[in-house]
Amino acid sequence: MKIKLDKIKNFLRKISKILTKKPFLTLMALIVVAFILGGIIFYKFCYLISKVELQIIERPFSFKEDIFKDILKEWAEREKNIAEIEFKEYPNPFQRSLPEELTD
């Protein structure tokens, strides 16, 4: 196992030296790799999808009114809570309160 690890380290060192000595060729290689990956992604997600036939759903879309009514109730409760919060008075935390003996 030790021999393989040393070979891998030496290979990576050689590759890094080659890449740093010739930055223009490295840039061109990276651009080619980017174009290849872009072409693969385009082929998979654009070209192949256009060739696939769309499946027709037999069951039409149905609107579920009971779920819609539950959502409307939830929204009404939230609006009510927000309206209650607007009129609630909170004590001023920055106002200094005097002891009760001094307020008389």
QUIDA-V853314 format. One record per residue. RES is the residue in one small letter. PHI is phi in whole degrees, -180 to 180 (NA if undefined). Layout:
BEGIN
[[RES;PHI] [RES;PHI]]
END
This chain:
BEGIN
[[m;NA] [k;-64] [i;-66] [k;-66] [l;-65] [d;-66] [k;-64] [i;-65] [k;-62] [n;-64] [f;-63] [l;-65] [r;-65] [k;-64] [i;-63] [s;-64] [k;-66] [i;-63] [l;-67] [t;-78] [k;-77] [k;-128] [p;-68] [f;-66] [l;-66] [t;-63] [l;-61] [m;-63] [a;-65] [l;-66] [i;-65] [v;-63] [v;-62] [a;-64] [f;-65] [i;-64] [l;-64] [g;-63] [g;-65] [i;-64] [i;-64] [f;-61] [y;-61] [k;-72] [f;-100] [c;-116] [y;-72] [l;-68] [i;-68] [s;-69] [k;-87] [v;-79] [e;-79] [l;-76] [q;-89] [i;-89] [i;-81] [e;-74] [r;-87] [p;-72] [f;-67] [s;-121] [f;-88] [k;-94] [e;-70] [d;-65] [i;-68] [f;-63] [k;-66] [d;-63] [i;-65] [l;-63] [k;-63] [e;-62] [w;-64] [a;-63] [e;-65] [r;-66] [e;-61] [k;-64] [n;-63] [i;-66] [a;-64] [e;-67] [i;-67] [e;-64] [f;-99] [k;-78] [e;-101] [y;-106] [p;-70] [n;-78] [p;-74] [f;-97] [q;-83] [r;-82] [s;-96] [l;-88] [p;-61] [e;-62] [e;-67] [l;-86] [t;-78] [d;-74]]
END
